[in-house]
Amino acid sequence: MDKKELLVKIGQRIREIRESKGVHQAELARRCERESSWMARIEMGNINSSAYVFYRIATALEVKLEELFKIDP
């Protein structure tokens, strides 16, 4: 798996968790103190984010950080 594919899979996982909790993309971005377009780019795998960014997303979604990375290799 290359870097782009990994980022896309993580983004899909974030979207899956967000939708399962009934949270809109704009709301998640607000909880992370970011713009909606930023969250869209994360979910599309267009941003290579830091561990801290993923921590903030997990906290905003009220899940453990490891939940964001439960993806198929």
PDB file with SEQRES, HELIX, SHEET and CRYST1 records, atoms N, CA, C and O in Angstrom:
SEQRES   1 A   73  MET ASP LYS LYS GLU LEU LEU VAL LYS ILE GLY GLN ARG          
SEQRES   2 A   73  ILE ARG GLU ILE ARG GLU SER LYS GLY VAL HIS GLN ALA          
SEQRES   3 A   73  GLU LEU ALA ARG ARG CYS GLU ARG GLU SER SER TRP MET          
SEQRES   4 A   73  ALA ARG ILE GLU MET GLY ASN ILE ASN SER SER ALA TYR          
SEQRES   5 A   73  VAL PHE TYR ARG ILE ALA THR ALA LEU GLU VAL LYS LEU          
SEQRES   6 A   73  GLU GLU LEU PHE LYS ILE ASP PRO                              
HELIX    1 AA1 LYS A    3  SER A   20  1                                  18    
HELIX    2 AA2 GLN A   25  ARG A   31  1                                   7    
HELIX    3 AA3 SER A   36  MET A   44  1                                   9    
HELIX    4 AA4 ALA A   51  LEU A   61  1                                  11    
HELIX    5 AA5 LEU A   65  PHE A   69  5                                   5    
CRYST1    1.000    1.000    1.000  90.00  90.00  90.00 P 1           1          
ATOM      1  N   MET A   1       0.855  -1.167   0.000  1.00  0.00           N  
ATOM      2  CA  MET A   1       0.000   0.000   0.000  1.00  0.00           C  
ATOM      3  C   MET A   1       0.904   1.234   0.000  1.00  0.00           C  
ATOM      4  O   MET A   1       1.844   1.325   0.789  1.00  0.00           O  
ATOM      5  N   ASP A   2       0.612   2.170  -0.883  1.00  0.00           N  
ATOM      6  CA  ASP A   2       1.431   3.387  -0.919  1.00  0.00           C  
ATOM      7  C   ASP A   2       0.817   4.444   0.004  1.00  0.00           C  
ATOM      8  O   ASP A   2      -0.254   4.237   0.574  1.00  0.00           O  
ATOM      9  N   LYS A   3       1.505   5.567   0.140  1.00  0.00           N  
ATOM     10  CA  LYS A   3       1.094   6.627   1.062  1.00  0.00           C  
ATOM     11  C   LYS A   3      -0.294   7.163   0.745  1.00  0.00           C  
ATOM     12  O   LYS A   3      -1.118   7.325   1.645  1.00  0.00           O  
ATOM     13  N   LYS A   4      -0.558   7.437  -0.520  1.00  0.00           N  
ATOM     14  CA  LYS A   4      -1.856   7.988  -0.928  1.00  0.00           C  
ATOM     15  C   LYS A   4      -2.987   7.030  -0.579  1.00  0.00           C  
ATOM     16  O   LYS A   4      -4.016   7.442  -0.043  1.00  0.00           O  
ATOM     17  N   GLU A   5      -2.793   5.766  -0.880  1.00  0.00           N  
ATOM     18  CA  GLU A   5      -3.819   4.764  -0.588  1.00  0.00           C  
ATOM     19  C   GLU A   5      -4.091   4.687   0.920  1.00  0.00           C  
ATOM     20  O   GLU A   5      -5.240   4.565   1.343  1.00  0.00           O  
ATOM     21  N   LEU A   6      -3.031   4.759   1.718  1.00  0.00           N  
ATOM     22  CA  LEU A   6      -3.189   4.728   3.174  1.00  0.00           C  
ATOM     23  C   LEU A   6      -3.983   5.942   3.656  1.00  0.00           C  
ATOM     24  O   LEU A   6      -4.888   5.808   4.478  1.00  0.00           O  
ATOM     25  N   LEU A   7      -3.645   7.121   3.146  1.00  0.00           N  
ATOM     26  CA  LEU A   7      -4.362   8.334   3.546  1.00  0.00           C  
ATOM     27  C   LEU A   7      -5.834   8.271   3.158  1.00  0.00           C  
ATOM     28  O   LEU A   7      -6.695   8.723   3.912  1.00  0.00           O  
ATOM     29  N   VAL A   8      -6.122   7.722   2.006  1.00  0.00           N  
ATOM     30  CA  VAL A   8      -7.514   7.568   1.563  1.00  0.00           C  
ATOM     31  C   VAL A   8      -8.259   6.616   2.495  1.00  0.00           C  
ATOM     32  O   VAL A   8      -9.394   6.896   2.881  1.00  0.00           O  
ATOM     33  N   LYS A   9      -7.642   5.504   2.860  1.00  0.00           N  
ATOM     34  CA  LYS A   9      -8.289   4.531   3.740  1.00  0.00           C  
ATOM     35  C   LYS A   9      -8.545   5.114   5.128  1.00  0.00           C  
ATOM     36  O   LYS A   9      -9.595   4.871   5.722  1.00  0.00           O  
ATOM     37  N   ILE A  10      -7.592   5.876   5.642  1.00  0.00           N  
ATOM     38  CA  ILE A  10      -7.790   6.518   6.940  1.00  0.00           C  
ATOM     39  C   ILE A  10      -8.932   7.534   6.835  1.00  0.00           C  
ATOM     40  O   ILE A  10      -9.776   7.616   7.727  1.00  0.00           O  
ATOM     41  N   GLY A  11      -8.955   8.294   5.760  1.00  0.00           N  
ATOM     42  CA  GLY A  11     -10.029   9.260   5.546  1.00  0.00           C  
ATOM     43  C   GLY A  11     -11.386   8.592   5.470  1.00  0.00           C  
ATOM     44  O   GLY A  11     -12.365   9.095   6.021  1.00  0.00           O  
ATOM     45  N   GLN A  12     -11.446   7.463   4.792  1.00  0.00           N  
ATOM     46  CA  GLN A  12     -12.700   6.715   4.694  1.00  0.00           C  
ATOM     47  C   GLN A  12     -13.135   6.220   6.066  1.00  0.00           C  
ATOM     48  O   GLN A  12     -14.322   6.217   6.392  1.00  0.00           O  
ATOM     49  N   ARG A  13     -12.165   5.805   6.859  1.00  0.00           N  
ATOM     50  CA  ARG A  13     -12.471   5.320   8.209  1.00  0.00           C  
ATOM     51  C   ARG A  13     -13.011   6.456   9.077  1.00  0.00           C  
ATOM     52  O   ARG A  13     -13.962   6.265   9.835  1.00  0.00           O  
ATOM     53  N   ILE A  14     -12.405   7.631   8.965  1.00  0.00           N  
ATOM     54  CA  ILE A  14     -12.891   8.785   9.718  1.00  0.00           C  
ATOM     55  C   ILE A  14     -14.326   9.106   9.308  1.00  0.00           C  
ATOM     56  O   ILE A  14     -15.177   9.348  10.164  1.00  0.00           O  
ATOM     57  N   ARG A  15     -14.594   9.110   8.010  1.00  0.00           N  
ATOM     58  CA  ARG A  15     -15.948   9.378   7.513  1.00  0.00           C  
ATOM     59  C   ARG A  15     -16.930   8.337   8.046  1.00  0.00           C  
ATOM     60  O   ARG A  15     -18.032   8.676   8.477  1.00  0.00           O  
ATOM     61  N   GLU A  16     -16.524   7.074   8.013  1.00  0.00           N  
ATOM     62  CA  GLU A  16     -17.375   5.984   8.492  1.00  0.00           C  
ATOM     63  C   GLU A  16     -17.737   6.188   9.971  1.00  0.00           C  
ATOM     64  O   GLU A  16     -18.902   6.048  10.345  1.00  0.00           O  
ATOM     65  N   ILE A  17     -16.769   6.512  10.794  1.00  0.00           N  
ATOM     66  CA  ILE A  17     -17.014   6.737  12.216  1.00  0.00           C  
ATOM     67  C   ILE A  17     -17.910   7.963  12.400  1.00  0.00           C  
ATOM     68  O   ILE A  17     -18.872   7.931  13.166  1.00  0.00           O  
ATOM     69  N   ARG A  18     -17.581   9.034  11.691  1.00  0.00           N  
ATOM     70  CA  ARG A  18     -18.350  10.279  11.802  1.00  0.00           C  
ATOM     71  C   ARG A  18     -19.813  10.044  11.448  1.00  0.00           C  
ATOM     72  O   ARG A  18     -20.708  10.476  12.174  1.00  0.00           O  
ATOM     73  N   GLU A  19     -20.054   9.363  10.340  1.00  0.00           N  
ATOM     74  CA  GLU A  19     -21.428   9.103   9.901  1.00  0.00           C  
ATOM     75  C   GLU A  19     -22.162   8.167  10.864  1.00  0.00           C  
ATOM     76  O   GLU A  19     -23.359   8.335  11.094  1.00  0.00           O  
ATOM     77  N   SER A  20     -21.458   7.192  11.423  1.00  0.00           N  
ATOM     78  CA  SER A  20     -22.091   6.265  12.368  1.00  0.00           C  
ATOM     79  C   SER A  20     -22.534   6.977  13.636  1.00  0.00           C  
ATOM     80  O   SER A  20     -23.439   6.515  14.331  1.00  0.00           O  
ATOM     81  N   LYS A  21     -21.903   8.091  13.932  1.00  0.00           N  
ATOM     82  CA  LYS A  21     -22.252   8.880  15.109  1.00  0.00           C  
ATOM     83  C   LYS A  21     -23.218  10.011  14.776  1.00  0.00           C  
ATOM     84  O   LYS A  21     -23.613  10.777  15.656  1.00  0.00           O  
ATOM     85  N   GLY A  22     -23.599  10.113  13.497  1.00  0.00           N  
ATOM     86  CA  GLY A  22     -24.542  11.138  13.094  1.00  0.00           C  
ATOM     87  C   GLY A  22     -23.979  12.549  13.144  1.00  0.00           C  
ATOM     88  O   GLY A  22     -24.717  13.511  13.355  1.00  0.00           O  
ATOM     89  N   VAL A  23     -22.672  12.671  12.949  1.00  0.00           N  
ATOM     90  CA  VAL A  23     -22.008  13.977  12.999  1.00  0.00           C  
ATOM     91  C   VAL A  23     -21.751  14.450  11.572  1.00  0.00           C  
ATOM     92  O   VAL A  23     -21.181  13.721  10.760  1.00  0.00           O  
ATOM     93  N   HIS A  24     -22.173  15.664  11.278  1.00  0.00           N  
ATOM     94  CA  HIS A  24     -21.904  16.239   9.958  1.00  0.00           C  
ATOM     95  C   HIS A  24     -20.449  16.667   9.872  1.00  0.00           C  
ATOM     96  O   HIS A  24     -19.816  16.976  10.881  1.00  0.00           O  
ATOM     97  N   GLN A  25     -19.936  16.681   8.663  1.00  0.00           N  
ATOM     98  CA  GLN A  25     -18.552  17.058   8.417  1.00  0.00           C  
ATOM     99  C   GLN A  25     -18.237  18.444   8.987  1.00  0.00           C  
ATOM    100  O   GLN A  25     -17.186  18.643   9.597  1.00  0.00           O  
ATOM    101  N   ALA A  26     -19.138  19.388   8.791  1.00  0.00           N  
ATOM    102  CA  ALA A  26     -18.928  20.750   9.301  1.00  0.00           C  
ATOM    103  C   ALA A  26     -18.865  20.770  10.821  1.00  0.00           C  
ATOM    104  O   ALA A  26     -18.087  21.528  11.400  1.00  0.00           O  
ATOM    105  N   GLU A  27     -19.668  19.951  11.465  1.00  0.00           N  
ATOM    106  CA  GLU A  27     -19.648  19.876  12.924  1.00  0.00           C  
ATOM    107  C   GLU A  27     -18.335  19.297  13.424  1.00  0.00           C  
ATOM    108  O   GLU A  27     -17.765  19.794  14.395  1.00  0.00           O  
ATOM    109  N   LEU A  28     -17.859  18.259  12.771  1.00  0.00           N  
ATOM    110  CA  LEU A  28     -16.573  17.673  13.170  1.00  0.00           C  
ATOM    111  C   LEU A  28     -15.456  18.691  12.989  1.00  0.00           C  
ATOM    112  O   LEU A  28     -14.584  18.821  13.848  1.00  0.00           O  
ATOM    113  N   ALA A  29     -15.480  19.402  11.888  1.00  0.00           N  
ATOM    114  CA  ALA A  29     -14.470  20.448  11.660  1.00  0.00           C  
ATOM    115  C   ALA A  29     -14.540  21.495  12.760  1.00  0.00           C  
ATOM    116  O   ALA A  29     -13.505  21.932  13.264  1.00  0.00           O  
ATOM    117  N   ARG A  30     -15.739  21.901  13.135  1.00  0.00           N  
ATOM    118  CA  ARG A  30     -15.905  22.894  14.202  1.00  0.00           C  
ATOM    119  C   ARG A  30     -15.327  22.385  15.514  1.00  0.00           C  
ATOM    120  O   ARG A  30     -14.651  23.122  16.232  1.00  0.00           O  
ATOM    121  N   ARG A  31     -15.598  21.117  15.823  1.00  0.00           N  
ATOM    122  CA  ARG A  31     -15.067  20.522  17.058  1.00  0.00           C  
ATOM    123  C   ARG A  31     -13.538  20.503  17.063  1.00  0.00           C  
ATOM    124  O   ARG A  31     -12.906  20.568  18.118  1.00  0.00           O  
ATOM    125  N   CYS A  32     -12.959  20.412  15.870  1.00  0.00           N  
ATOM    126  CA  CYS A  32     -11.490  20.406  15.732  1.00  0.00           C  
ATOM    127  C   CYS A  32     -10.929  21.813  15.539  1.00  0.00           C  
ATOM    128  O   CYS A  32      -9.724  22.000  15.372  1.00  0.00           O  
ATOM    129  N   GLU A  33     -11.836  22.806  15.566  1.00  0.00           N  
ATOM    130  CA  GLU A  33     -11.462  24.213  15.370  1.00  0.00           C  
ATOM    131  C   GLU A  33     -10.798  24.431  14.015  1.00  0.00           C  
ATOM    132  O   GLU A  33      -9.770  25.100  13.906  1.00  0.00           O  
ATOM    133  N   ARG A  34     -11.411  23.851  12.987  1.00  0.00           N  
ATOM    134  CA  ARG A  34     -10.923  23.949  11.604  1.00  0.00           C  
ATOM    135  C   ARG A  34     -12.078  24.277  10.674  1.00  0.00           C  
ATOM    136  O   ARG A  34     -13.240  24.283  11.082  1.00  0.00           O  
ATOM    137  N   GLU A  35     -11.745  24.550   9.423  1.00  0.00           N  
ATOM    138  CA  GLU A  35     -12.747  24.811   8.383  1.00  0.00           C  
ATOM    139  C   GLU A  35     -13.285  23.483   7.840  1.00  0.00           C  
ATOM    140  O   GLU A  35     -12.612  22.454   7.901  1.00  0.00           O  
ATOM    141  N   SER A  36     -14.507  23.527   7.312  1.00  0.00           N  
ATOM    142  CA  SER A  36     -15.118  22.325   6.724  1.00  0.00           C  
ATOM    143  C   SER A  36     -14.280  21.771   5.575  1.00  0.00           C  
ATOM    144  O   SER A  36     -14.174  20.556   5.408  1.00  0.00           O  
ATOM    145  N   SER A  37     -13.689  22.661   4.788  1.00  0.00           N  
ATOM    146  CA  SER A  37     -12.882  22.215   3.648  1.00  0.00           C  
ATOM    147  C   SER A  37     -11.674  21.410   4.111  1.00  0.00           C  
ATOM    148  O   SER A  37     -11.228  20.501   3.412  1.00  0.00           O  
ATOM    149  N   TRP A  38     -11.153  21.734   5.265  1.00  0.00           N  
ATOM    150  CA  TRP A  38     -10.023  20.992   5.832  1.00  0.00           C  
ATOM    151  C   TRP A  38     -10.447  19.555   6.119  1.00  0.00           C  
ATOM    152  O   TRP A  38      -9.734  18.609   5.786  1.00  0.00           O  
ATOM    153  N   MET A  39     -11.625  19.402   6.745  1.00  0.00           N  
ATOM    154  CA  MET A  39     -12.110  18.062   7.070  1.00  0.00           C  
ATOM    155  C   MET A  39     -12.397  17.276   5.798  1.00  0.00           C  
ATOM    156  O   MET A  39     -12.144  16.073   5.747  1.00  0.00           O  
ATOM    157  N   ALA A  40     -12.918  17.934   4.781  1.00  0.00           N  
ATOM    158  CA  ALA A  40     -13.176  17.254   3.504  1.00  0.00           C  
ATOM    159  C   ALA A  40     -11.871  16.728   2.920  1.00  0.00           C  
ATOM    160  O   ALA A  40     -11.828  15.602   2.423  1.00  0.00           O  
ATOM    161  N   ARG A  41     -10.818  17.519   2.973  1.00  0.00           N  
ATOM    162  CA  ARG A  41      -9.520  17.083   2.428  1.00  0.00           C  
ATOM    163  C   ARG A  41      -8.947  15.915   3.234  1.00  0.00           C  
ATOM    164  O   ARG A  41      -8.336  15.010   2.666  1.00  0.00           O  
ATOM    165  N   ILE A  42      -9.143  15.931   4.550  1.00  0.00           N  
ATOM    166  CA  ILE A  42      -8.704  14.798   5.388  1.00  0.00           C  
ATOM    167  C   ILE A  42      -9.444  13.531   4.951  1.00  0.00           C  
ATOM    168  O   ILE A  42      -8.828  12.488   4.734  1.00  0.00           O  
ATOM    169  N   GLU A  43     -10.761  13.632   4.826  1.00  0.00           N  
ATOM    170  CA  GLU A  43     -11.568  12.458   4.489  1.00  0.00           C  
ATOM    171  C   GLU A  43     -11.299  11.950   3.076  1.00  0.00           C  
ATOM    172  O   GLU A  43     -11.508  10.768   2.803  1.00  0.00           O  
ATOM    173  N   MET A  44     -10.848  12.800   2.187  1.00  0.00           N  
ATOM    174  CA  MET A  44     -10.519  12.374   0.824  1.00  0.00           C  
ATOM    175  C   MET A  44      -9.077  11.862   0.724  1.00  0.00           C  
ATOM    176  O   MET A  44      -8.670  11.346  -0.317  1.00  0.00           O  
ATOM    177  N   GLY A  45      -8.318  12.005   1.795  1.00  0.00           N  
ATOM    178  CA  GLY A  45      -6.929  11.542   1.786  1.00  0.00           C  
ATOM    179  C   GLY A  45      -5.987  12.508   1.095  1.00  0.00           C  
ATOM    180  O   GLY A  45      -4.927  12.107   0.614  1.00  0.00           O  
ATOM    181  N   ASN A  46      -6.364  13.779   1.043  1.00  0.00           N  
ATOM    182  CA  ASN A  46      -5.534  14.768   0.355  1.00  0.00           C  
ATOM    183  C   ASN A  46      -4.571  15.505   1.266  1.00  0.00           C  
ATOM    184  O   ASN A  46      -3.814  16.359   0.803  1.00  0.00           O  
ATOM    185  N   ILE A  47      -4.586  15.192   2.551  1.00  0.00           N  
ATOM    186  CA  ILE A  47      -3.675  15.833   3.505  1.00  0.00           C  
ATOM    187  C   ILE A  47      -2.926  14.748   4.261  1.00  0.00           C  
ATOM    188  O   ILE A  47      -3.532  13.803   4.768  1.00  0.00           O  
ATOM    189  N   ASN A  48      -1.617  14.883   4.335  1.00  0.00           N  
ATOM    190  CA  ASN A  48      -0.795  13.986   5.132  1.00  0.00           C  
ATOM    191  C   ASN A  48      -0.700  14.600   6.524  1.00  0.00           C  
ATOM    192  O   ASN A  48       0.150  15.454   6.777  1.00  0.00           O  
ATOM    193  N   SER A  49      -1.573  14.161   7.421  1.00  0.00           N  
ATOM    194  CA  SER A  49      -1.727  14.788   8.722  1.00  0.00           C  
ATOM    195  C   SER A  49      -0.775  14.232   9.767  1.00  0.00           C  
ATOM    196  O   SER A  49      -0.220  13.142   9.626  1.00  0.00           O  
ATOM    197  N   SER A  50      -0.607  15.016  10.816  1.00  0.00           N  
ATOM    198  CA  SER A  50       0.244  14.611  11.934  1.00  0.00           C  
ATOM    199  C   SER A  50      -0.542  13.742  12.918  1.00  0.00           C  
ATOM    200  O   SER A  50      -1.769  13.658  12.861  1.00  0.00           O  
ATOM    201  N   ALA A  51       0.186  13.114  13.800  1.00  0.00           N  
ATOM    202  CA  ALA A  51      -0.446  12.301  14.841  1.00  0.00           C  
ATOM    203  C   ALA A  51      -1.359  13.166  15.701  1.00  0.00           C  
ATOM    204  O   ALA A  51      -2.420  12.714  16.133  1.00  0.00           O  
ATOM    205  N   TYR A  52      -0.951  14.406  15.949  1.00  0.00           N  
ATOM    206  CA  TYR A  52      -1.768  15.300  16.775  1.00  0.00           C  
ATOM    207  C   TYR A  52      -3.102  15.612  16.103  1.00  0.00           C  
ATOM    208  O   TYR A  52      -4.124  15.692  16.785  1.00  0.00           O  
ATOM    209  N   VAL A  53      -3.115  15.788  14.799  1.00  0.00           N  
ATOM    210  CA  VAL A  53      -4.361  16.034  14.074  1.00  0.00           C  
ATOM    211  C   VAL A  53      -5.294  14.839  14.229  1.00  0.00           C  
ATOM    212  O   VAL A  53      -6.484  15.009  14.491  1.00  0.00           O  
ATOM    213  N   PHE A  54      -4.765  13.646  14.070  1.00  0.00           N  
ATOM    214  CA  PHE A  54      -5.602  12.456  14.231  1.00  0.00           C  
ATOM    215  C   PHE A  54      -6.100  12.333  15.672  1.00  0.00           C  
ATOM    216  O   PHE A  54      -7.224  11.889  15.902  1.00  0.00           O  
ATOM    217  N   TYR A  55      -5.276  12.719  16.633  1.00  0.00           N  
ATOM    218  CA  TYR A  55      -5.687  12.727  18.040  1.00  0.00           C  
ATOM    219  C   TYR A  55      -6.870  13.679  18.244  1.00  0.00           C  
ATOM    220  O   TYR A  55      -7.832  13.334  18.930  1.00  0.00           O  
ATOM    221  N   ARG A  56      -6.802  14.867  17.653  1.00  0.00           N  
ATOM    222  CA  ARG A  56      -7.885  15.847  17.778  1.00  0.00           C  
ATOM    223  C   ARG A  56      -9.173  15.323  17.143  1.00  0.00           C  
ATOM    224  O   ARG A  56     -10.260  15.513  17.688  1.00  0.00           O  
ATOM    225  N   ILE A  57      -9.048  14.663  15.992  1.00  0.00           N  
ATOM    226  CA  ILE A  57     -10.225  14.097  15.335  1.00  0.00           C  
ATOM    227  C   ILE A  57     -10.837  12.997  16.200  1.00  0.00           C  
ATOM    228  O   ILE A  57     -12.052  12.961  16.395  1.00  0.00           O  
ATOM    229  N   ALA A  58     -10.000  12.106  16.714  1.00  0.00           N  
ATOM    230  CA  ALA A  58     -10.495  11.020  17.569  1.00  0.00           C  
ATOM    231  C   ALA A  58     -11.185  11.586  18.808  1.00  0.00           C  
ATOM    232  O   ALA A  58     -12.251  11.109  19.199  1.00  0.00           O  
ATOM    233  N   THR A  59     -10.589  12.588  19.418  1.00  0.00           N  
ATOM    234  CA  THR A  59     -11.187  13.215  20.594  1.00  0.00           C  
ATOM    235  C   THR A  59     -12.539  13.834  20.249  1.00  0.00           C  
ATOM    236  O   THR A  59     -13.506  13.685  20.997  1.00  0.00           O  
ATOM    237  N   ALA A  60     -12.603  14.526  19.116  1.00  0.00           N  
ATOM    238  CA  ALA A  60     -13.849  15.161  18.679  1.00  0.00           C  
ATOM    239  C   ALA A  60     -14.933  14.129  18.397  1.00  0.00           C  
ATOM    240  O   ALA A  60     -16.118  14.400  18.591  1.00  0.00           O  
ATOM    241  N   LEU A  61     -14.533  12.953  17.943  1.00  0.00           N  
ATOM    242  CA  LEU A  61     -15.489  11.871  17.654  1.00  0.00           C  
ATOM    243  C   LEU A  61     -15.759  10.987  18.872  1.00  0.00           C  
ATOM    244  O   LEU A  61     -16.594  10.084  18.828  1.00  0.00           O  
ATOM    245  N   GLU A  62     -15.035  11.264  19.958  1.00  0.00           N  
ATOM    246  CA  GLU A  62     -15.175  10.499  21.200  1.00  0.00           C  
ATOM    247  C   GLU A  62     -14.878   9.018  20.997  1.00  0.00           C  
ATOM    248  O   GLU A  62     -15.621   8.146  21.448  1.00  0.00           O  
ATOM    249  N   VAL A  63     -13.762   8.757  20.299  1.00  0.00           N  
ATOM    250  CA  VAL A  63     -13.275   7.388  20.104  1.00  0.00           C  
ATOM    251  C   VAL A  63     -11.790   7.354  20.460  1.00  0.00           C  
ATOM    252  O   VAL A  63     -11.128   8.390  20.521  1.00  0.00           O  
ATOM    253  N   LYS A  64     -11.290   6.168  20.689  1.00  0.00           N  
ATOM    254  CA  LYS A  64      -9.860   6.011  20.919  1.00  0.00           C  
ATOM    255  C   LYS A  64      -9.128   6.275  19.606  1.00  0.00           C  
ATOM    256  O   LYS A  64      -9.650   5.993  18.528  1.00  0.00           O  
ATOM    257  N   LEU A  65      -7.942   6.806  19.704  1.00  0.00           N  
ATOM    258  CA  LEU A  65      -7.137   7.110  18.525  1.00  0.00           C  
ATOM    259  C   LEU A  65      -6.982   5.888  17.622  1.00  0.00           C  
ATOM    260  O   LEU A  65      -7.036   6.007  16.398  1.00  0.00           O  
ATOM    261  N   GLU A  66      -6.796   4.747  18.208  1.00  0.00           N  
ATOM    262  CA  GLU A  66      -6.583   3.519  17.432  1.00  0.00           C  
ATOM    263  C   GLU A  66      -7.766   3.187  16.522  1.00  0.00           C  
ATOM    264  O   GLU A  66      -7.589   2.517  15.504  1.00  0.00           O  
ATOM    265  N   GLU A  67      -8.963   3.643  16.872  1.00  0.00           N  
ATOM    266  CA  GLU A  67     -10.145   3.383  16.045  1.00  0.00           C  
ATOM    267  C   GLU A  67     -10.013   3.982  14.649  1.00  0.00           C  
ATOM    268  O   GLU A  67     -10.548   3.439  13.683  1.00  0.00           O  
ATOM    269  N   LEU A  68      -9.302   5.095  14.546  1.00  0.00           N  
ATOM    270  CA  LEU A  68      -9.133   5.738  13.230  1.00  0.00           C  
ATOM    271  C   LEU A  68      -8.301   4.892  12.288  1.00  0.00           C  
ATOM    272  O   LEU A  68      -8.396   5.033  11.069  1.00  0.00           O  
ATOM    273  N   PHE A  69      -7.486   4.012  12.851  1.00  0.00           N  
ATOM    274  CA  PHE A  69      -6.540   3.244  12.032  1.00  0.00           C  
ATOM    275  C   PHE A  69      -6.949   1.785  11.839  1.00  0.00           C  
ATOM    276  O   PHE A  69      -6.149   0.981  11.362  1.00  0.00           O  
ATOM    277  N   LYS A  70      -8.159   1.442  12.196  1.00  0.00           N  
ATOM    278  CA  LYS A  70      -8.649   0.081  11.966  1.00  0.00           C  
ATOM    279  C   LYS A  70      -9.109  -0.025  10.518  1.00  0.00           C  
ATOM    280  O   LYS A  70     -10.287   0.141  10.200  1.00  0.00           O  
ATOM    281  N   ILE A  71      -8.150  -0.305   9.661  1.00  0.00           N  
ATOM    282  CA  ILE A  71      -8.399  -0.403   8.222  1.00  0.00           C  
ATOM    283  C   ILE A  71      -7.837  -1.708   7.688  1.00  0.00           C  
ATOM    284  O   ILE A  71      -6.941  -2.303   8.286  1.00  0.00           O  
ATOM    285  N   ASP A  72      -8.363  -2.138   6.575  1.00  0.00           N  
ATOM    286  CA  ASP A  72      -7.834  -3.342   5.932  1.00  0.00           C  
ATOM    287  C   ASP A  72      -6.559  -2.986   5.193  1.00  0.00           C  
ATOM    288  O   ASP A  72      -6.515  -1.992   4.468  1.00  0.00           O  
ATOM    289  N   PRO A  73      -5.519  -3.792   5.369  1.00  0.00           N  
ATOM    290  CA  PRO A  73      -4.245  -3.500   4.675  1.00  0.00           C  
ATOM    291  C   PRO A  73      -4.328  -3.719   3.184  1.00  0.00           C  
ATOM    292  O   PRO A  73      -3.343  -3.516   2.474  1.00  0.00           O  
TER     293      PRO A  73                                                      
END                                                                             
